[in-house]
Amino acid sequence: MLAGGNDSFTAIASGGTPPYTYAWNLGDLSPTATGNFTTHIYKLAGSYTVTLNITDAASTTFQVPPRVLQVQGSPLNMNRWSINWNITSSHGIEISNVTYGGILTVRDALLNGVLVKYFQQPPGYSCLFFDDLANDDISSSIAGLSIQFLSGPDPSFQIRAQYNPSGIGYNYTQDWRFYNSGRWDAILYVGHIGCGWNHTYQPHFRISLALGTKNNDLMSQYTPSRVWQNVIWEGNYTDNGNRDSAYNSTQWRVGDGRSYYYIDSIVVPWANDMPIIPAKIYLVRDQPGELELNINPPSTIPDPIKFANGQLTYRQSIALWYLPTFGDHWLYSVGAPPIGQPSLVRLSFYPNGI
C-alpha cells in the first residue's frame, strides 16, 4: 500500500444470528468505520494494525485476528532503487531524485496532461480537451494507488496510479516501472470512454534524466544511415522509424558521452485501424517552471514546443518532452463495463555504462 491511496477493506460473516454490524479500527486514530465494506486513505507511511469486531443480532461479538499493514511512503526503497514520489494536484504521480545503486539517474519526471482532439465532418477538430491527472481522481478510485510486482527474466515493480473520475469521460492508468537491471519505463494506459467520434490522444510527458554532470548531457538520434547522430539544438526530433538493434531496438539516447540511457517508444492503440502517427520527442534546456497550464478546455492547442527557443543543448542541462499520439473511436457510457483492451504508451530507458 502507498500513502495517499484509497484502499478498501471487506469483511464476510456467516453463522450466528444475522444481520451483522461491523466496527473497524484502522490503526491510525481515525474514527471507527462501519459496514462490511469500507475505504480508507492512510495519509502517512508507517505500520498500522487493523482490527475488526463483528456483532450479530444476538449481541454476540467476534473479533477478527488483527492484521498488520505496511504503508509505504516517499522515498520508496526497493531492489537497489530509491524513488522520491508525490501525488501532484494535476500532473499525476511525479518522481524525482531517483537513484539506482546509489547513482542519481532521474532528476524529475511527470505527465503534464493528455491532449484529446475530437473530429467531425467536415475535416477539422470539433472539440479540444487537456485532461489532467488530478489527486482527487486518485482518491475517488478505490485501490487507485498501489505498488505492483512483476516477474520474468528481468523482475520489476511499479508505482501504479488509476484515474477514474466519476461522470467524466476519461480513464487513465499511469505506471512508473523499475527493473532489477536498472531499466525503467514510463507507461500510460488509456481506456475507451466518451463518444464514438474519431479522436486522438496525446500524452505530454516531461522527463529530466541525470547521467553524470548535468552540464555535460547530450542527446543523440539513430539515423537512416545507421549511426547515432548527436543533437545540438532545442527542437522536435520525431521518431524516424529507424532502430539500433544492438541497443534494444532504440531510437534515441541521452547520456554524457560515456554513460547512456537508450530510449525506445512503444505505442499500441486499441483502434488499430486509425492512422499511425510517429511519436515526438522535444529536446529543451532544463529550465525551471516550464510546464503547460492545465486549463480544460484550452483556448488553443497546448504544445510544449513553445519551450524550444533554439538554444544550444549539446553538453548542457537538458530535458525531454515525449509526445506519442494515437487515434481512437468508441461509443461507451460511464459506468458501463469496459470492452476491449486499453491503448498503451510506453517509453523504455535501457541503461548502458551506468
C-alpha positions as CSV (number, residue, x, y, z in Angstrom):
1,M,0.0,0.0,0.0
2,L,1.1,3.6,-0.7
3,A,0.3,6.6,1.5
4,G,-2.4,8.6,-0.2
5,G,-4.2,5.7,-1.9
6,N,-7.8,5.0,-1.3
7,D,-7.7,1.3,-0.2
8,S,-10.7,-0.9,0.5
9,F,-11.5,-3.4,3.3
10,T,-14.1,-6.1,3.0
11,A,-15.5,-8.5,5.7
12,I,-17.6,-11.6,5.1
13,A,-19.5,-13.0,8.1
14,S,-21.5,-16.2,8.5
15,G,-23.2,-18.2,11.3
16,G,-24.6,-16.7,14.4
17,T,-27.8,-14.6,14.0
18,P,-27.8,-12.2,11.1
19,P,-27.9,-9.3,10.4
20,Y,-24.4,-8.3,11.5
21,T,-22.8,-5.0,12.4
22,Y,-19.1,-4.2,11.8
23,A,-16.7,-2.0,13.6
24,W,-13.3,-1.3,12.1
25,N,-10.3,0.2,13.9
26,L,-7.9,1.1,11.1
27,G,-5.0,1.8,13.4
28,D,-4.3,5.5,12.7
29,L,-6.6,7.2,15.2
30,S,-9.2,7.8,12.6
31,P,-12.9,7.3,13.6
32,T,-14.3,3.8,13.7
33,A,-15.6,2.6,10.3
34,T,-18.7,0.6,9.9
35,G,-20.2,-1.7,7.3
36,N,-18.8,-4.9,5.8
37,F,-17.1,-2.8,3.2
38,T,-15.2,0.4,3.8
39,T,-12.5,2.5,2.2
40,H,-9.7,4.5,3.9
41,I,-6.8,6.7,2.9
42,Y,-3.6,6.4,5.1
43,K,-2.0,9.9,4.8
44,L,1.3,8.9,6.3
45,A,3.7,6.0,5.8
46,G,4.0,3.5,8.6
47,S,2.9,0.2,10.1
48,Y,-0.8,0.0,11.1
49,T,-2.6,-2.7,13.0
50,V,-6.2,-3.2,11.7
51,T,-8.8,-4.8,14.0
52,L,-12.4,-5.7,13.2
53,N,-15.3,-6.6,15.6
54,I,-18.4,-8.3,14.1
55,T,-21.5,-8.4,16.2
56,D,-24.6,-10.4,15.3
57,A,-28.3,-9.7,16.1
58,A,-28.0,-11.7,19.4
59,S,-25.2,-9.3,20.6
60,T,-22.5,-12.0,20.1
61,T,-19.2,-10.3,19.1
62,F,-16.4,-12.0,17.2
63,Q,-13.0,-10.3,16.9
64,V,-11.2,-11.0,13.7
65,P,-7.5,-11.6,14.3
66,P,-5.6,-8.3,13.9
67,R,-3.8,-7.6,10.6
68,V,-0.7,-5.5,10.3
69,L,-0.4,-3.4,7.2
70,Q,2.7,-1.7,5.9
71,V,2.1,1.6,4.1
72,Q,5.0,2.8,2.0
73,G,5.8,6.5,1.6
74,S,8.5,8.5,-0.2
75,P,11.2,7.6,-0.8
76,L,10.4,4.1,-1.9
77,N,13.5,2.0,-1.4
78,M,13.4,-1.4,-3.2
79,N,15.7,-3.6,-5.4
80,R,18.6,-1.1,-5.5
81,W,16.1,1.7,-6.4
82,S,15.3,4.8,-4.3
83,I,12.4,6.7,-5.7
84,N,11.1,10.0,-4.4
85,W,7.4,10.4,-5.5
86,N,4.5,12.6,-4.8
87,I,0.8,12.9,-5.7
88,T,0.6,16.2,-7.6
89,S,-2.5,18.4,-8.0
90,S,-2.8,17.8,-11.8
91,H,0.3,16.1,-13.2
92,G,-0.2,12.6,-12.0
93,I,2.5,10.9,-9.9
94,E,5.7,12.8,-10.1
95,I,9.0,11.0,-9.5
96,S,12.2,12.9,-8.6
97,N,15.8,12.4,-7.4
98,V,15.6,8.7,-8.4
99,T,18.8,6.7,-7.8
100,Y,19.8,3.2,-8.9
101,G,22.6,1.6,-6.9
102,G,23.2,4.9,-5.2
103,I,23.7,6.8,-8.5
104,L,21.3,9.6,-9.5
105,T,19.5,8.6,-12.7
106,V,16.3,10.7,-12.9
107,R,16.0,14.3,-11.7
108,D,12.3,14.7,-12.4
109,A,9.6,13.1,-14.4
110,L,5.8,13.8,-14.7
111,L,2.8,13.6,-17.0
112,N,1.8,17.2,-17.6
113,G,-1.5,16.3,-19.2
114,V,-3.2,14.5,-22.1
115,L,-4.4,16.4,-25.1
116,V,-7.6,15.0,-26.7
117,K,-8.9,16.2,-30.0
118,Y,-12.3,15.1,-31.3
119,F,-13.0,15.2,-35.1
120,Q,-16.3,15.5,-37.1
121,Q,-17.1,16.2,-40.7
122,P,-16.1,18.5,-42.4
123,P,-12.4,17.8,-41.5
124,G,-11.0,19.7,-38.5
125,Y,-11.2,19.2,-34.8
126,S,-14.6,20.0,-33.2
127,C,-13.7,20.0,-29.6
128,L,-10.5,20.0,-27.6
129,F,-9.6,18.8,-24.1
130,F,-6.4,18.8,-22.0
131,D,-7.1,16.2,-19.4
132,D,-5.2,16.4,-16.1
133,L,-4.3,13.5,-13.8
134,A,-5.5,15.0,-10.6
135,N,-5.1,13.9,-7.0
136,D,-8.9,14.0,-6.4
137,D,-9.2,11.4,-9.3
138,I,-6.9,9.1,-7.4
139,S,-8.7,9.5,-4.1
140,S,-12.1,8.7,-5.8
141,S,-10.6,5.5,-7.3
142,I,-10.7,2.5,-4.9
143,A,-7.2,0.9,-4.8
144,G,-6.2,3.6,-7.3
145,L,-2.7,3.9,-6.0
146,S,-0.6,0.8,-5.4
147,I,2.8,-1.0,-5.7
148,Q,2.7,-4.0,-8.0
149,F,5.4,-6.6,-8.6
150,L,6.1,-8.3,-11.9
151,S,8.1,-11.5,-12.5
152,G,10.0,-12.6,-15.6
153,P,13.6,-12.6,-16.8
154,D,14.1,-9.1,-15.5
155,P,11.8,-8.7,-12.5
156,S,10.3,-5.3,-11.7
157,F,8.0,-3.3,-9.6
158,Q,5.8,-0.4,-10.4
159,I,4.0,2.6,-8.9
160,R,0.5,2.5,-10.4
161,A,-2.0,5.3,-10.3
162,Q,-5.5,5.0,-11.7
163,Y,-7.6,8.0,-12.7
164,N,-11.3,7.1,-12.9
165,P,-13.3,10.3,-12.1
166,S,-17.0,9.5,-12.0
167,G,-19.1,11.3,-14.5
168,I,-16.2,12.5,-16.6
169,G,-15.2,10.9,-19.9
170,Y,-11.7,9.6,-19.4
171,N,-9.9,6.7,-17.9
172,Y,-6.2,6.6,-17.5
173,T,-3.7,4.4,-15.6
174,Q,-0.2,5.6,-15.1
175,D,2.8,3.3,-14.2
176,W,6.3,4.1,-13.3
177,R,8.1,0.7,-13.7
178,F,11.5,-0.1,-12.3
179,Y,13.5,-3.2,-13.3
180,N,16.2,-5.1,-11.3
181,S,18.6,-4.4,-14.2
182,G,18.3,-0.6,-13.9
183,R,15.9,-0.2,-16.8
184,W,12.8,1.8,-16.2
185,D,9.6,2.6,-18.1
186,A,7.1,5.5,-18.3
187,I,3.7,3.9,-19.1
188,L,0.2,5.1,-19.7
189,Y,-2.9,3.0,-20.4
190,V,-5.9,4.8,-22.0
191,G,-9.4,3.3,-21.6
192,H,-12.2,3.8,-24.0
193,I,-14.7,6.2,-22.5
194,G,-16.5,9.0,-24.3
195,C,-18.3,9.4,-27.6
196,G,-17.8,7.5,-30.8
197,W,-16.3,10.3,-32.8
198,N,-12.8,9.8,-34.2
199,H,-10.4,11.4,-31.8
200,T,-6.7,11.4,-30.9
201,Y,-4.9,11.2,-27.6
202,Q,-1.5,12.8,-27.0
203,P,0.1,12.4,-23.5
204,H,2.6,15.1,-22.6
205,F,5.4,13.5,-20.5
206,R,8.3,15.8,-19.3
207,I,11.4,13.9,-18.2
208,S,14.8,15.2,-16.9
209,L,17.5,12.5,-16.8
210,A,20.6,12.6,-14.7
211,L,23.7,10.9,-16.1
212,G,26.9,12.3,-14.7
213,T,27.3,16.1,-14.5
214,K,24.1,17.8,-15.7
215,N,26.1,20.4,-17.7
216,N,27.7,17.6,-19.7
217,D,24.5,16.0,-21.0
218,L,23.8,15.3,-24.7
219,M,21.1,13.6,-26.8
220,S,21.5,11.5,-30.0
221,Q,19.1,10.1,-32.5
222,Y,19.6,6.9,-34.6
223,T,19.6,7.9,-38.3
224,P,18.7,6.1,-41.5
225,S,22.4,5.7,-42.2
226,R,22.6,3.5,-39.0
227,V,24.7,5.8,-36.9
228,W,24.0,7.8,-33.7
229,Q,23.9,11.5,-34.5
230,N,24.4,14.0,-31.7
231,V,21.6,16.6,-31.4
232,I,22.9,20.2,-31.0
233,W,19.9,22.4,-30.6
234,E,16.5,22.5,-29.0
235,G,13.7,21.2,-31.2
236,N,11.4,18.4,-32.4
237,Y,13.1,15.1,-33.0
238,T,10.2,12.9,-34.2
239,D,10.6,9.2,-34.4
240,N,12.1,8.5,-37.8
241,G,11.3,4.8,-37.7
242,N,15.0,3.6,-37.5
243,R,16.1,1.4,-34.7
244,D,19.5,0.3,-33.4
245,S,19.2,-3.5,-32.9
246,A,22.5,-3.5,-30.9
247,Y,20.8,-1.5,-28.2
248,N,17.3,-2.9,-27.6
249,S,16.0,-1.5,-30.9
250,T,16.1,2.1,-29.7
251,Q,15.6,5.4,-31.4
252,W,17.1,8.0,-29.0
253,R,19.7,8.1,-26.3
254,V,20.7,10.5,-23.6
255,G,24.0,10.5,-21.7
256,D,27.2,12.2,-21.0
257,G,29.4,10.7,-23.8
258,R,30.3,7.7,-21.7
259,S,27.1,6.5,-19.9
260,Y,23.7,6.5,-21.7
261,Y,20.1,5.6,-21.4
262,Y,18.9,4.2,-24.7
263,I,15.3,5.1,-25.3
264,D,12.5,3.3,-27.2
265,S,8.9,4.3,-27.8
266,I,6.1,1.7,-28.0
267,V,2.5,2.8,-28.9
268,V,-0.2,0.2,-29.1
269,P,-3.6,1.7,-29.9
270,W,-6.8,-0.3,-29.4
271,A,-8.2,1.2,-32.6
272,N,-5.5,-0.2,-34.9
273,D,-7.5,0.9,-38.0
274,M,-6.6,4.5,-37.3
275,P,-3.6,6.2,-39.0
276,I,-0.2,5.6,-37.4
277,I,1.3,8.8,-36.1
278,P,5.1,8.9,-35.2
279,A,5.8,9.8,-31.6
280,K,7.7,13.1,-31.0
281,I,10.5,13.9,-28.6
282,Y,11.2,17.6,-28.0
283,L,14.6,18.4,-26.6
284,V,14.8,21.5,-24.5
285,R,17.1,23.1,-22.0
286,D,16.1,22.1,-18.5
287,Q,14.6,25.4,-17.3
288,P,12.6,25.6,-14.0
289,G,8.9,26.3,-14.3
290,E,8.5,25.3,-17.9
291,L,5.2,23.4,-17.6
292,E,1.9,23.7,-19.5
293,L,-1.1,25.2,-17.8
294,N,-3.8,22.6,-17.1
295,I,-6.8,24.5,-18.5
296,N,-9.7,22.5,-19.7
297,P,-10.9,23.1,-22.3
298,P,-7.9,25.1,-23.6
299,S,-8.4,28.1,-25.8
300,T,-5.5,27.0,-28.1
301,I,-3.8,23.6,-28.7
302,P,-1.2,23.0,-25.9
303,D,2.2,22.2,-27.4
304,P,5.4,22.2,-25.3
305,I,7.4,23.1,-28.5
306,K,6.9,26.6,-27.2
307,F,9.7,25.9,-24.7
308,A,12.2,25.1,-27.5
309,N,13.7,28.5,-28.3
310,G,16.6,27.4,-30.5
311,Q,19.0,27.3,-27.6
312,L,22.2,25.1,-27.6
313,T,21.6,21.8,-25.9
314,Y,24.9,20.0,-26.6
315,R,26.7,19.5,-23.3
316,Q,24.1,21.3,-21.4
317,S,21.4,20.5,-18.8
318,I,18.6,19.1,-20.9
319,A,15.1,17.7,-20.6
320,L,12.8,15.8,-22.9
321,W,9.1,16.1,-23.8
322,Y,7.7,12.9,-25.0
323,L,4.5,13.2,-27.1
324,P,3.1,10.0,-28.5
325,T,-0.2,10.3,-30.5
326,F,-2.7,7.7,-31.4
327,G,-6.3,7.6,-32.7
328,D,-9.4,6.1,-31.1
329,H,-13.1,5.8,-31.6
330,W,-15.5,4.3,-29.1
331,L,-19.1,4.6,-28.0
332,Y,-19.2,3.9,-24.3
333,S,-21.1,5.2,-21.3
334,V,-19.6,6.0,-18.0
335,G,-20.4,3.2,-15.6
336,A,-20.8,0.5,-18.3
337,P,-18.5,-2.5,-18.3
338,P,-15.3,-1.7,-20.3
339,I,-15.0,-3.5,-23.6
340,G,-11.6,-4.1,-25.4
341,Q,-8.1,-3.7,-24.1
342,P,-6.9,-0.2,-23.2
343,S,-4.4,1.5,-25.5
344,L,-0.8,1.5,-24.4
345,V,2.0,4.0,-24.5
346,R,5.4,3.0,-23.1
347,L,8.8,4.9,-23.1
348,S,11.6,2.5,-22.1
349,F,15.0,3.5,-20.8
350,Y,17.8,1.0,-21.1
351,P,21.0,1.7,-19.1
352,N,24.4,1.3,-20.7
353,G,27.5,2.1,-18.7
354,I,25.5,3.3,-15.7
